[in-house]
Amino acid sequence: MNRIVVLAVLLPSFLFAQHTIKGTFSPAKDYNVALLYKVTPTISDYVANTEINTDGTFEIQLDSTVTKGMYRLVYAIPQEDYNFDIIYNGKEDIELTFNAETGVKFVSSIENNLIASYTNSMSAVTHSIGKFFREQSIDTLALEKIFEIQRQTQTSFEEAAKETIAYHFIKANTPYIPEGFEDVETYVNNLKIHYFDHVDYQNETLQSSGFLEERMLNYVFGMSLNDGDEIANYKTNIDVFCGIIKEVPAEVKRILLIGLWEQMRDLGFENVANYISENYLMDVAVSLNDQELLNALIVFKNISVGNKAPDFSYEVENEKGKILKKLSDLNVAEKYILVFWSSTCSHCLDEVPQLQSFVQSYENETLTVIAIALEDEPTQWLELKQKYPEFIHVYGDGKWDNPIGNDYGVTATPSYFVLDKNKMIEAKPEDIEALKTLFESK
C-alpha cells in the first residue's frame, strides 16, 4: 500500500518534468517568446511556449506526453520564416544557442550534434574537392583519395547513427561519390544526375522537417548557376523535381510546391511562378479541393507583369450627375499608376503626399494616378481626397473584402501597379521609393 502511495505522489513529477529544451538567444534584446511545435508531414501541433528572459535564456519543460520526433522552435513572426528544427528522441535534455547570423548550435544533444558533426565533416571534404578543381590540379590520385575519404566519412556516420532519427537525414544527404577520377565537367554533371538518389520523399521523418524543401530549393537554384538561360534552367529543374515527387501524397506535394512557388514569386520570377502553378500546383489544389489556393494562383497570374490589368468600374460626377466609367475605357495618359491606399493607413498618409509631389513633375497626359481607397466607411476618405484633386479617385467599399482589391491580390496598403497606355501591367513597385526609381531610370 505504501508503494502505491509513493507511486501516486511521484507520478505527477514523472508526467510533468521528463526532459527539457533550453538555451540562449543572442542578442537577447531581439527575442521575446519561444514556441515549440511537433511537426508531422502535413501539420504542426502546438506543444508549449515560454518567455525568453532578458539575458536571452529560455527553458521548455517536456512531459511524458511529448513523444520522440521532429520539433520546430519558432522565435519570431512570421513563424514560417523564423524557426529551426530540433530532433527530440525522448531520451535526453537538449541545450542550444541561437544567433541570427550564425544559426543554431547544440550544446547538448546526441542526435542534433550528430547531424551537425556530419554536416561539418562532409563540408570539409566538399571544400577539398572544390579546391582541387579550382587549382586545376593534375594529381588524379589525390582526387581519388579525397573521394575515398568522402565515402569513408559517409559510411562511418551512417554506422554511428543507426537506430536514431538522425540516420534518416544522414542517409538522405549521401552525396554522389565517384569510384575513380572524374574531370570537373563530368563530376558536376553527375552531381546533378544523382542529386536525389538517396532522398526518399515518402519518408515521414524527412517530410516532418525542412529537409525536403531545402533539398528542392538547392537543386532548382543551385544546379542552374552556369547553364545558360536562367529561366529555362529553372523550369527544367522544376520538371525533374516534380517528376521525382509524382507519387508523394498531395498534401505533402502542396507544401513543397507552395514553398517553391513563393520563392519564385518573392524573387520576381513571375514567369517561373506561373509555370509551377499552371503545370503542377493548380492540379494539386484541384485534387485537394483547395479553392483558396486555386484562387490565389489565378489572381497572381492575372496580375503578373505583362498581363492586362483586371478591369473595374468606378463612379465619376459631371454636370449630369454620377456616371460609371471603366479602367479599360481610360485614354488620358501614356502611363497610369494604380495605388491602393486607405485614409486610416499611416504608411499611406506618408507615401500618398510623396506620390502627389512626384507626379506633379509630369504632364497629366504623361502620367495619371488612379487612387483606389479601401475603406470601411467613407467619411474620412471624402475629406482627405480633396487634397489630391489631380488623382482619379475610386472608393473601395468593404476594405479587405473589396472586389477590386481582391482582383489585384491586395493584402497591404499602399500597393502600387504601373500600367502602360493599353492598361498592361508594367511593374509592381514595393513602395514609393521603388516607384520613383522605376521612372527615374527610364
N, C-alpha and C positions, 0 to 999 in steps of 0.2 A: 504493500500500500504506500509506504514511504517513497519507493522508487517511482510510483505513478505520480505522486505529488511533485516530486523533484522534476520529472519529465514535463509536467504541466507548467511548472514555473519557468523551465528553460526553453520550452518550445517557442514562445514568442520571440526570444532573443535570437534563436536559430533562424526564425522566419524573417525577421526584420533586419538582420545585420550579418549577412553571409559574406559579402565582399564589397569592395569599394572601387570607384573610379575617381581618382583625384589628380590634381595637377596645378599648374600655374600658367596663366596667360600673361603675356607681356607685349607692349607696355600696358600695365594694369588699368590705366585710365580709359583705355579704348573698349573695355569689355564690362558688361553688367550682369548678364544671365547666361547660363548654360542649360540647354535642354537635351535630353537623351531620348533617342527613339530606337526601337528594334526594327530592323529593315527586313522585309520579305521581298520576293520578286516584284510584287505589284503595289504594296502599301508600306507605310511606315507607321508603326504603333507607338504612341507616346508612352514613355516609361517614367520619367522623372525630370525635375528641373531644380536648379539651385542658383542662388545669387553668387556672383563672383566677388570676392572680398576686395577691399581697397588695395591690398597687396598683390592682387591677381590670382590668389589661390581659390580653389573650389573643391568640393567633395560631394559625391553622389553615392548614397548607400544602395546596395543591390541586395534584395532579399531573395529567398529561395524560389520565388515565382519568376525571377529573371533568369531565363534559360540561356544556354550557350547559343551563339550565333553571331550574326553581323549587327553591329550597332552604329549609330550615327550621332555625333555630338554637334549640335548647332550652337553657334555663338553670336550670330547677328542676323539681321534681316536684309534682303530676302533669304529665307532659310535654304533655298536650293543653291545659293551661291556661297554661303558662309558656313561650311561644315566640313567634317572629316570623318572617315570610317574608323571603327575600332573593332577588333576581334575580341570577343569575350568567350572564354572556354568553360566558364562556370567553376573554375578551379583556383583562380588567383585574383589578387588585388591588382589593379592597374594604376600606374602613375605616369604622368606625361607632362611635357611642357609644350606650349604653343606660342609661336610668334608669326605674325602675318607675313614677314619677309622670308623666314626660314622654314615655316611649316611646323608640323607636329613631330616631336621626338619622344619616344617612350623610355622613361627612366626605369620602369619596372613592368615587364610583361613578356613572358617567354615567347608567345606566338607573334605578337606585334614586332618584337625585336628580331625574331627570326626572319620575318619579311624584310625589315629594314637592313639587316645584315646581308641578306641575299641580294637586295637591290644594290647596295653599295659595292659588293664584290663583283657582281656582273657588270656594273657600270664601269668599274676599273678595267675589266677585260675589254669591254667595248671601246673604251678610250684608247687602249693599246692597239686595237685593230685600226681605229681611225688614224692614229699616229703613224702606223706603218704605211698606210696608203697615202697619207698626206706627204710623207717624206719620200715617197716613191722608191722605197727600198726594193732591192732585188734579192734580198736574203729570204728565199722561199721557205727554207727550213724554220726560220724564225717565226714566220706567219703560221706555219703548221703547228709549231709549239704553242702559240697563243690560242689557236683553235682547240688544241688538246686541253689546255688549262681551262678554257671555257666549258668544255664538255665535262671535265672532272668536277668543276665548281657546281655545275647544274646537278650532276649526279649526287654529290655529297650533300647538297641542301635538300634534295628530294628524300634522301635517306633519313636525314635529321628531322624532316617534317612529317614523316609517316604518322598516320592516325591523328593528325592535327587539322584544324580548319585552315591553317596557313598553307598546307600542302596544295590545296586547290589553286591558290594564287601562284605558288612557285612553279607548279606543273604547267599552268596556263601561260606563264611567262617564258617558257622554254624557247630560246631563240633558234634561228636557223644556224646550224654549225656545220661547215663543210668537212668532208672527210680528208681533204688534202688542200693544196694551194689553189686559190682562185684569184684571177685579176679583179680589180676593183669593179669593173663594169659587170662582170659575171656575178660577183658577190652581191652587189646591190640589187641586181635583177632577181637573184634567188631569195634575197631577204623579203622582197615584195611578194614573190610567188608563194613562199612558205610562211607568210606572216601569221596566218590563222591556224596553222597545222595543229597546234596543241590547245586551242581555245575552244572549249565546249560551251556553246551558247545556250545549251539546255541545262547547264549546271546551276542549281538553285542557289548555291553559295555565291557564285560569281554574279548571278542575277540580283542578289541582295546587297550588292556593293556598287561602287562607282567604277569598278574594273572594266566591265564590258564597254561602257560608254567611253572611257579613256582610251581603250584599245581601238575602238571605232574611230575616234577623232584623230588619234595618232596615225592611223592608216590613211584616212581620207586626206588629211592635210600634210602629214609627214612624208608620204610617198608621192607627193606632187611638186616637189620643190624645183626640180631641174628637168622636167619632162616636156618642155614646150608650152603649149597653150594651157594656162592655169585652169580656166573654167572647164575645158574639155576633160582635163585630167581628174578634176573633182567629180565630174559626172561618171567617168569610167570607174573610179574607185568606189563611188556610191553603188553602182551597179554590181560590182564584185561583192561588196559588203552585204547588200540586200539579198544577193543570191545565197550567201552563207547563212543568213538568219531566216531563210524562207520558211523553215519548219518550226521556228520559235513561236511559242504562244503569242497570240495577237496582243495581249495586254503588255507583255514584255517588249514586243516589237514596237508598240506605240511609244513607250517610254524612250527607247533608244532613238527612234526616228524623230521624235519631237525634239530631243536634245540636239540632234544634227541639224534639223530644220532651224532651230533657234540660233545656233551658231552661225549658219549662213545668213540668216536674217540680220543678226546683230552686226555682222562684218560687212553688210551692204551687198552681199552676193544674192540679190533678189532672184536673178535668173536661176541660180542653183537651188535656192529655197523652193521656188515654184516647181522645179524639176522633181525634187523629192516628194512634194505633196501630190503632184499630178500622177507620178508613176508608182508611188508606193504608199504614202501616208494617207491619202484620201481613201484608198481601198481598205486600209486598216480601220479608219474611222467608220466606214460603212459597215464593215464586218462586226464592229462593236456597237453599232447604232449610236455612235458618239456625235450627236448633232452639233454640240457646241464646238468641238474640234473642227468638224467639217465646215461649219460656218466661218470660223476664224481663218481657215486656209483659203476659202473662197474670197473673203474680204481682203486678205493680204494680197492675193493675186490681182484682184480688181484695182487696188491702189498702188501697184508696183510701178516704178518709173518706166515710162514708155507706153503705158496704157491710157486710154481715155478716162478722164476723171468722172466718177459717178455723178450723174446729173441730179439736180434738185430744183425745186420751185421755191420762190420767195415773193413776199408782198412788197410792192412799192406804191407810193402815193403820188398822184398827179392831180391836175385840176378836175379830173373826172372821178376822183376817189381812189380807192385801193384796187390795184390790178396785180395779177400773177405774172411773174416772169420766170424764165429758166436760165440756169447757168449756160446751157448749150446755146442759147439764143444771144448771149452777150457778144457784142462786136465793137468794143470801145477801146481796146488796148492790145499792144503786142504781147504783153505778158500779164498774168494775174497771180496775185498772192492770196491764197486762202489761209486765213488764220482762225483757228478755233480758240475762243477765249471765253472768259466769264467775268462778270462785274464783281464777283466775290473771290477771285483768284489773285493772290498777292503777286505772283510771278507775272501774271498778265498785266496788272496795273503798273508793273515796272517796264515790261517789254513793249506793250502796245504804244505808249508815247514815243518810244525809240523807233518803232516801226513807222509811226507817222512822220517823224523828223526825217527818216531815211527816204521814204517815198516822195517827200516834198521836193527832193532834188531831181526828181524825174517828171517829165511831162505826163499828164493824165493819159494821153494816147499811148504812152510807152508802158506805163505800169499802173495797174489798178488793184486796190486791196478789197477783197470781199471778206468781211468780218462776221463770222458765224458765232453768235453768243449762246453758249449752252447754259441755260438758266432754269431755276425752279420757279421764279416769278419775275415779271418784267420791270418792276418799279425802279430799281437801281440802274438797270440797263438803259431804260428810257432817258434817264437823266445823263448818264455817262456818255452815251453815244453822241450827244450833241457836241462833244469835244473833238469829234473826228468826222467832220462834215464831208471830207473827201473820200471816205470809205463807203462802199456799198454794205449796208447793214442787214443781217439776216438774224431773226430771232429763233433760237433753238429751244423750243419748249421741252420740258422733261429732263433737261440736263443730260445725264449719262444714258437716258433712255430715248434720246432724240434720234429720229431716223437718219438725219444727215450725218450726225456724229457717228452713228453705228455703221453707216455705209463706208465711212472713211476710217473706221477702226480706231477712233479717238478714245484714248484712255487717260489722257492727261492734257491739261491746258497750261500754256499755249502750245498748239501744234500747228505746224506750217506745211503748206503744199505750194509749190511753184508750178504754174501751168503756162503753156505757150498759147498763142492766139487761137489755136484749134482745140484748146482745153485738154491737151495731152499733158500728163504729169511729167515734169522735167526733173524735179528734185523734191526732197523732203527734209529740209534743214532742221537740225535738232533744236536750235534756239536762234535768237535774234542775231547773235554774232556770226553764227554759221550762215545765216541768210545774207548778211552784209557781205561776207567773204565771197559767197557764191556770185553775187552780182558784181562785186568789185574786181573779181578775177576775169571777167568777160571783157 
